Every structure is written in C-alpha cells, then in structure tokens.
Amino acid sequence: MSALEIENIRKTYGALETLKGIDISLESGEFLVLLGSSGCGKSTLLNIIAGLAEASGGDIRIGGRSILGVHPKDRDIAMVFQSYALYPNLTVHRNIGFGLEMRKVPVAEREKAVQETARLLQIENLLDRKPGQLSGGQRQRVAIGRALVRKPRVFLFDEPLSNLDAKLRMETRTELKRLHQMLGTTIVYVTHDQIEAMTLATRIAVMRNGRIEQLGTPEEVYDHPATLYVAGFVGSPPMNVLDGVVTGEGVQLDGSATVITLPARFKNAASAGRRVKLGVRPEALRLAADVAESPALAVEIEVVELTGPELVITGRVSGQKVTACLPPRTKLSVGMKQAFGFDEDALHLFDAQTELALG
Amino acid sequence: MSGTSMTTRAWLLMLPLLAVMIAVIGWPLADTVGLSFTDAKLVGTAGNFVGIDNYVKTLTSSSFQRTLTTTTIFAVISVFAEMILGVLAALLLNQQFYGRTVLRALMILPWALPTVVNATLWRLIYNPEYGALNAALTQIGMLDAYRSWLGEPGTALASLIIADCWKNFPLVALIALAALQAVPRDITAASLVDGAGPFARFRFVILPYLAGPLIVALVLRTIEAFKVFDIIWVMTRGGPANSTRTLSILVYQEAFSFQRAGSGASLALIVTLLVAVLAAVYAMLVRRTAGSTA
C-alpha cells in the first residue's frame, strides 16, 4: 500500500486554476521533492495535503485512508514551516512536546519522546531556552524535532532551509539527509532550490503552472529532462539551449553554418525542416582542438568567472548564449574564440513548438 | 563634532519646548503644590500655610475613602469588561465573513462619539419614564415596572460602568485586532497540525502576541478610568447619595463647588500620585512583556 496517494488534485480560486490535476503515488520511506518556481502551486499542494487549504477536486489518501475533509491533527502528518513557526512563549522542551501535550499523551511518555528527539537532533542543551534565544539553525532543528517527536506517517517540509545562510543551509541539508536515511520516514518537501531537490530527493516532481512537468528520480530529471522547462530549471548554471533547424546532416544552428550531427537515437524524431532546440549542459562542454571535431561549438568568449572549484565561461555561438563549466586552471580569456566539444550522449533535443523532449 | 558641543546643541534645540512646558505645566504644578499646603479659598485671600493638614484630613476622611473605593470599583470592573469584550470583538472581526469591513467600521462608532453625546444617549436609554432599557426589559418580562436606573444607588454605578464599557471597548478591540493580524499564519497553521483546539490555540499561540498591545491598552484605559469625570458628570453628577462619586468629581466639588482651593489642590495631587504609581507599574509590565517576547 502506498504511504501517500495524490489523485487528480485540483485547486481553483474563482476562475484561476492553480492546481490542474496532480497525480503522485508515494511509497513508504520515499523522499519526494516538489520543485518549482514561485507560483507553480507546490506550496498549495503541500497545504492541501496538510489540511491547511481545501482541494477543489480529487482525493488524497494516507495509508489508504482518504484524508480530504479530515482535520489537520487527524491526518497523521507533521509539518515543518519555512519560518520555523515555533511558539515564542514556550520553551524548546514544550515546543517539541506541544503536539503530544495536545493529544494528551501521558507526561512520562511525552518526556521520554522529547528527550529522545532532542538527543537525535543534538539539542539537549537547548531544552530550557525559548525560541528568541536560539540561532536560525537551532530554531530549525527545534522545528524538525517538533515534527519528528510525533512519529507521523508523512512529514511535510515547506521550504525549511530558505531562511538559513548558505553554509548553514548546506549543513542542515546534510543533516536532513542523514535523518531520512536513519529513520526511513516518508517525506514531501517543497523547495525552489534545485540543489536541495537533487541532493535530498529519492524522487522529484518538477511543477509548473499547476501541473507536474516531470516526476522521476534526480538522475532521470537531470539526465533526461522531459521538457525544455525542466532542462532549464534543474542544473546550475542551466542547460545551454540553442535554436536550430533539422537538416539532412543534423541540426543547423540559427545564424550559423555550424551543423551538429544528431546521434542515431534522434533519427526518427527529427524530420528535416523541423524547428528544434538543442540542449547541452555547461558541465558537458570541454575544450576542443578544433571546430572540425564533431560535435563542437565555436564560442566567442565574453565573460570568464573563477568560482573556485570551476571556471565558468560565458560566450556566444552566432549570437546565441552558451555557458561552459571547465576545470579551474583552464587558460582562457575574454575575446578568444574557442571550440568546445561534447559527447553525443550529452545532447538533448526539444521540439521548438511543444518544448517536449525528442528521441 | 565633539560630544560636549552635541549636548549643548541638543539642549539649545530643546530650550523653546522646555520653556513652554515649564510655563504651561511646571508653573501651574508648582503653584498647585504650594496651594495644597494652605487653607486658601478659590476667591479671596491667598490663605495661610497649614503644613500637611490638608493631606492628613483628606486621607483620613471617610468621604475620600468611600470615593476611592467607588473609583477603584468603577475602574477595575469597566476596564476588565472592556478588555474581555474588546478581545472577543477582535477575535470575531478577525474571522472571514461577508460584511466584515462594514462591521469593523461600525464598531469604532461608540468610541468616535464625543463622551457628552454618549452620556446623553445612555441617559435616554436609562430614562425612568420612556427609556429603551425599561421598555425592552418589561416587554420581555424581566421587569415588572419601570425603574430609575440612574436614580437608585444600587444600580447607578453599574449603569455607568455599562455606558463606559460601550464607549471604550472599541478602542481595546481595535488594538487587539491590529495585534491579531500580526500573528504569523505559519504559527496558527502549526498549532492546527499539532492538534491545538480553539482554547489552547488562543492561550499558547494568540495570547503571546496580544499580551504586549493589551497591556498598553490596559495602561491607557486604567489611567483614564481612574480619573474619569465627564461621563459621570453628565449622567449622575456623582449621585444619587454620592454613590457614583469618583475622585475627579470629588476634586471638582472640593475646589469649585465648596471653593476650598487648598484642600482641592491636595486632593488633586493625591489623585495625580495614584495615577503616576499606576503608570509606573504598567510601564514596568510593558518592559517585562517586551523582554519576554523578544
């Protein structure tokens, strides 16, 4: 039986439809990340699962039981909020145990659960403090503790790392991953950060305009993006997208004589004359000796940025923008014209009109 | 610019305001203090120095003690009721419902009315011959015959408290409503998921956000209620049989009706001191609340 089943969930505000039929089935122990930009409907979906917003149609089942219309406290869920949402006048101890207190769990049992959770999150020394006396990272741990202590069937996380600084965000991300591996909990996690999605998820649902663009493992989403939107959203820097037209020999890039030979897997999908968008990830590009090396792009370098672990090159191929991520010691400078080669496997092809992946 | 010249400049800038304040507050206050140690009448001679006689007489007089009790009863009950009513009204007006904006605007009306208008309105409601309250209570069978609500010592103070509450609870409601809108949505949502019922949600989630603003409202309202004059003067003039006489009325009667300026001044200063003590206690509470929710 699935831990969480989301079936054709819709949400409308008057004439505006923010969720247009979402279907997801989650097995116990899965870590699902709802990934998308602001306004895509990911938080609305999470709030519907939590019972903080009503669905306009469809059904949600947790452990086989329909939970639509059920009070949030009876849904067997716990939620961690972006703003931590700790009760400011209660100590950390009472914050963590609040859900158990409200459910009238006996004091001894509650105390044991709070202490265990505090030990797990290494916050035993903070139990007597109030939220105002904690740092952002400590508050987030308390918020996670408040969710963990109840041992619900499904955990919901609403952009929990957004308010943390970059270093703390990375540390907390690793901590979340460790907790998930250790406890095997079922998690639905909302974020707009694709690095969080890639590192934490067992499956990612990339959302756009109230629909799921692609649902798959991080590898599937990254290596085989189903749409141009997914290709551009997942990956940093985003995938290079070059406009072109299919010819007998391959794809001729707009405004250029360069023709990229298509691998055999695209032969059936790409008929001559079809407008396409050709995708190559920046990290798939490498220095080539010559543009004659196929496939390759001749790039006029405009910007060179050393980030530390890599050198990010931004340039143009016949007016179309291209980014390449190279080893940090690469000797390139602004104004140079350099050929960049890539493996055929790294090539992605999308229909220019439908923006769906081809091949 | 050095610290010393900054301080000099600050004093120079404040000087005109200080001069005005000394003229309109400092001098009359000092004059009142001086007057309170004399047996001066309102008109006529300056009076003789009598030391602390006025204070001793006032503090030991039964009429002062009775009036202090009446004032305390009036202040405590009316402010307490205003707090309860105000918070309840704010909780109601914070819900989503059709016509909420109109109701919010209407609620401010009693507070926006001048006190004299409010007092006159309630005198009409309590009127023993054609008052709406008598009519309503007899029609629903709760009253056999019309009563003089403001004319009987047993009901006059309660009637005044009701009128004062009606006028002032909207202020508390407005302050509470503003505070309610500052309660983070996430915390309310977290309490729902945690299983907190309406009472627990109010106690653990909403009240901490209401406490600070409500203490400010409490300070303002208690001080005002303690020195109440206008509504009582218009409705009962402190009667019947002094049953609604508050400290401010007593000061007025002593200084202006009986023309005992020295004694009236000492009484006024005692009231001022009591209000100052109240203000200090509440200021301390406000600081403590601000510290605990930081």
HADDOCK unambig.tbl for C-alpha pairs under 7 A between the chains (distance, minus, plus):
assign (segid A and resid 52 and name CA) (segid B and resid 189 and name CA) 6.76 0.50 0.50
assign (segid A and resid 72 and name CA) (segid B and resid 192 and name CA) 6.24 0.50 0.50
assign (segid A and resid 72 and name CA) (segid B and resid 193 and name CA) 4.98 0.50 0.50
assign (segid A and resid 73 and name CA) (segid B and resid 192 and name CA) 6.32 0.50 0.50
assign (segid A and resid 73 and name CA) (segid B and resid 193 and name CA) 4.67 0.50 0.50
assign (segid A and resid 73 and name CA) (segid B and resid 194 and name CA) 5.90 0.50 0.50
assign (segid A and resid 73 and name CA) (segid B and resid 195 and name CA) 4.63 0.50 0.50
assign (segid A and resid 78 and name CA) (segid B and resid 193 and name CA) 6.57 0.50 0.50
assign (segid A and resid 81 and name CA) (segid B and resid 186 and name CA) 6.76 0.50 0.50
assign (segid A and resid 85 and name CA) (segid B and resid 186 and name CA) 5.46 0.50 0.50
assign (segid A and resid 85 and name CA) (segid B and resid 187 and name CA) 4.52 0.50 0.50
assign (segid A and resid 85 and name CA) (segid B and resid 190 and name CA) 6.49 0.50 0.50
assign (segid A and resid 86 and name CA) (segid B and resid 187 and name CA) 6.59 0.50 0.50
assign (segid A and resid 87 and name CA) (segid B and resid 187 and name CA) 6.92 0.50 0.50
assign (segid A and resid 87 and name CA) (segid B and resid 205 and name CA) 6.39 0.50 0.50
assign (segid A and resid 88 and name CA) (segid B and resid 293 and name CA) 6.44 0.50 0.50
assign (segid A and resid 89 and name CA) (segid B and resid 208 and name CA) 6.43 0.50 0.50
assign (segid A and resid 89 and name CA) (segid B and resid 293 and name CA) 6.48 0.50 0.50
assign (segid A and resid 98 and name CA) (segid B and resid 194 and name CA) 6.86 0.50 0.50
assign (segid A and resid 99 and name CA) (segid B and resid 194 and name CA) 4.31 0.50 0.50
assign (segid A and resid 99 and name CA) (segid B and resid 195 and name CA) 6.21 0.50 0.50
assign (segid A and resid 102 and name CA) (segid B and resid 194 and name CA) 6.98 0.50 0.50
assign (segid A and resid 102 and name CA) (segid B and resid 195 and name CA) 5.74 0.50 0.50
assign (segid A and resid 102 and name CA) (segid B and resid 196 and name CA) 5.69 0.50 0.50
assign (segid A and resid 103 and name CA) (segid B and resid 195 and name CA) 6.76 0.50 0.50
assign (segid A and resid 132 and name CA) (segid B and resid 294 and name CA) 5.83 0.50 0.50
